[in-house]
Every structure is written in C-alpha cells, then in structure tokens.
Amino acid sequence: MAENDENWWRDGIFYQIYPRSFQDTDGDGVGDLAGILKRLAYVKSLGVDAIWLSPVFRSPMADFGYDISDYTGIDPLFGTMEDFDALLQATHESGLKLILDLVPNHTSDQHPWFIASRSSRDNPKRDWFIWRDGAPDGGPPNNWLSEFGGSAWAYDEATGQYFYHAFLDRQPDLNWRNPEVREAMYDVMRFWLEKGVDGFRVDVIWHLIKDADFRDNPPNPHYVEGRPPHEKILTQYSTDQAEVHDVIAEMRRVTDAYRARVLIGEIYLPLHRLMAYYGNDLTGAQMPFNFALLSTFWSARSIEKIIEDYEKALPRGAWPNWVLGNHDRPRVASRVGPEQARVAAMLLLTLRGTPTLYYGDEIGMNQVLIAPEDVQDPFEKNVPGIGVGRDGCRTPMQWDSSNFAGFSEVAPWLPLPEIHVHENVVNLEADKFSILNLYKRLIALRKAHRPLVVGDYHPIAAQGDLLVYRRQAGDDALVVVLNLGPDPVAVTTSAIRFGSEILLSTFLDREGEELEGVLDLRGNEGVVIGAAR
Ligand code: GLC
C-alpha cells in the first residue's frame, strides 16, 4: 500500500479493536491504550492496514464508552492523552492507520453540554438537545421507542419537559438541526484530525436527524414476538431522514480538508436506503458499513444473492465493503459454526470491497455464554432473557493459556471461556493449520494478487452448497470456490473454466495442487484457484 495514497482505505483491511477487551496493562481487568500498544506487533503480523478503535473517550461507561462526557479527552480507564499519542505514533510508524469512533448522535447525560441544557429552559444550550412538552395526557411527546427498551423520552422533573434518547436515558440525543451543535462536533473531528487520526467510524449515523414534526412512528406489521420490543414500531420518522445527507456531506467536507482520511458510517438499513449514504455524487460516507453478512442465512444461495444485490445497488464509482463481525452482533464462529468460520474468512477476504475484521474472529473466538450475574451490557439488563446481550462478543482477547489468557493479571471485566486454554494466539500461531494462520494467509494472498483487491466480481453459476466467483482485473483472474455445506462435492473444472492451481485451501493443506478436470472439495472447504489466462 503506497504511503499517503488517498485511496488507501479501498486497498486496505480494517481491524476493529474493542479496547476494553484487547489487553489490560494496569491490572484493573479492563483493556487500555498501553495494552493496544503492547499488542501492536501482533496486529501488524496479521497483515491488516488499519485499526478502528471503539470509543476511548471520557465516559461514565453506561454504554461502555458510547456515552461520552468529553469528546477530546481520554478516559482514565484507558489511559492518558500521552498514551493515545504514543499509540497513534507507533501505529503510524508501523505503517498502519488509526480510525476513531465518533459518537455524534448522543452524548452522556454527564456531558457539560447536557448538564447546561437541562439546567433551565432558557439556557443557551437548551436547544442543543431535543426537548419537547409532554402529550396532552402528560405522557411522552410521541410513540418513539428506545433501542434499549421503553419510551425514547425521559421526563425531566426540574424543567417539566421530556428529552429524547434513542438509546439509554443516559445518552441524550443531540439536536443536529442546530448549527451550533454541528460546528461543535466538527471541531471535535478537527481536534483528532489535527492529531493525525486517519478517519472516523461514525456511530449510528442514520439516526442524526429526526422528523422536524416528531410525528408518531407507524407500527411494524412484521413484528415477531420474542424480538426486542423497540421493533414493534418502525423508525420511519425517528431515523434516516432526507436531511441527514446534508449533515454527512458537511462531515465529509471536514475530513476532506485533510489528506487521505476516511469517513465510515454505521448504518443498519435495507439496501436501497443504505446506498443513499454514499451521498449525492459520492459526497457522503466513503464506506457506509455493509452489514449484510451479519444477518444472512448462511447458505450459498442466500450469500450469492446478497452479493449480487449489493453489487447491483452500488452507485457508480462507490466502493464496496464487507463486515463479518462487530461488538454488537454475535460472533461469526458461533453464527455459522467453527468449520464454516474458515469459509467465512475466505469469503470476506476474497470479496470485492474493503473487509473489516473484528478482533478475536481471527482466532475463532466464540460467542461466550454470560451468566445472568455477569451481565454488563445495558441492553441485556433492560431487555433481559431474549438474547439481545452483547457481552458474549466482547470478551477478552485470548492471548495464551494462562489464567486470564494473557489479557490481564486479574479477573477480567467479562469472563473468559474455558476453551481459551486451547484457543489462544500462542497455540494457534504454533499450529500451521489453525484459523489464525488461515487469516494471515488469506490476507497475504489478497495483498499478493491485485484482482482480489481491484478486480471485478463475476459470479459463476453453481448449485447446492457451492458458491463460486471470479475476481478479474484485466487478464488476471482468480476463482474462489466455497463449499458452504458439510458434504464433499466434486466440481468439474471445465464447467467454470478456471485455472490450474490451488493457491490456498481453507484447510491450508493443498497449496500448489494441480487441477486436472475435477476439483474435489471436502465438506466446509473453500479454495482459491489461479485462473487460466
Ligand atoms: C452503536 C454502537 C453500539 C451502541 C449504540 C449506541 O450501535 O455500535 O455499541 O450501543 O450505537 O451508541
């Protein structure tokens, strides 16, 4: 990857670190910035290009850092600004980029802006947040629901109005229709950009603007009993309003004033709505996160369809991206099983578009079962027992087989699974067939073969559990053949006109094998083949 290349984020591979759970160095059972610095060589050894850090800013931690009380300060739990500067410098020195999480939709209720805002109705910051009178019956102003359970409106006794919170009542939403709010947040962005951070992943970006009239949301006719209660109503008026794209274009102008920065948007929306976040003439987010693989039914045909739909829907010139896991969704190894987790890795790293990896997925970490008394996640606490808890995908990185997995000297903030004794970085690095080595080989393969980065995506017709595609750049092409099922399958090579040599198998044991007429795939096997010219 060329240094200072404006488009580094297209060629690059992103790696998300959840700082609480990567490496503890100060013995409090919670990860910190010095810990990430300590493990930087490991991240580098994977071959990835950029690190995205979940929030490390000052926060009461009601939503583990997604409730910020100082946007330009580091929370002492994670260290100091000096620790941050040291990490940024070391990251850059090792040729990696550093992306921060920007949480502009809401602050903490402890943020001085909100403290001022709630202090009186005529405080200059009153309009920085969303205050409304109650309904005539005294209840909340409308029927909008919090994603973390209950009404999205909290009543403030002192000033006799409700404030809006799309998430916890300790996370009041900022009023993005107020130009002062916008400017204040752009200043925050500039603060970090000046330091040299390489961009932002913008939290719940599709939430920023709400309906100007606060109309009631319609009921969701497809609500399924047992799903989280906020899904009972649609979010027609509370999210994804047309004006949000003006805001995002403004944010983009802020990052574009600096060289080679990237704006990534967190967006959970249907495909046609998602595409709007690239903005008019691509003036929006460069990477509106594509979460399609997080919720798909894991079968060859559904994945093929997802890829096809996504490729077709992309606006002209828009760059694709793919995500397999994050700190809000169950771990991929548990969603698809350990065998398919390897196929998923090959898929992610051979698709067209920037891949984002979630820490620990490269060692096959599972969703960890959390006993009720160990629950930390406020979502699970508010809406217990239906499986919405996010702690299970946020457990400490498993570095070695010692008591606390090399993560900490003390019991960590979330439990470690017993399996860490076997499934840890030290063991998997030593096992040449491990998923960790598969990830490294896939990343190296992507780097070594330009078609995997810039090549077009061409689906190749296949049936049953087979997913087959070609990545082609000019005369250069590779073919990827994935077996999404447990049974062996024989593929006639002439049928898909691919080349002669297996470059990589997910089992890591067939490299260099020459193909003659038939490719025999084992169950749950994927291969990349060097195509005939
Ligand atoms: C985003 C974050 C999630 C957080 C929520 C509220 O979805 O990824 O972890 O709880 O926003 O900030």
Residues whose N, C-alpha, C, O or C-beta is under 5 A from the ligand:
A	BS01	GLC	D63 Y66 F167 D203 V204 D328
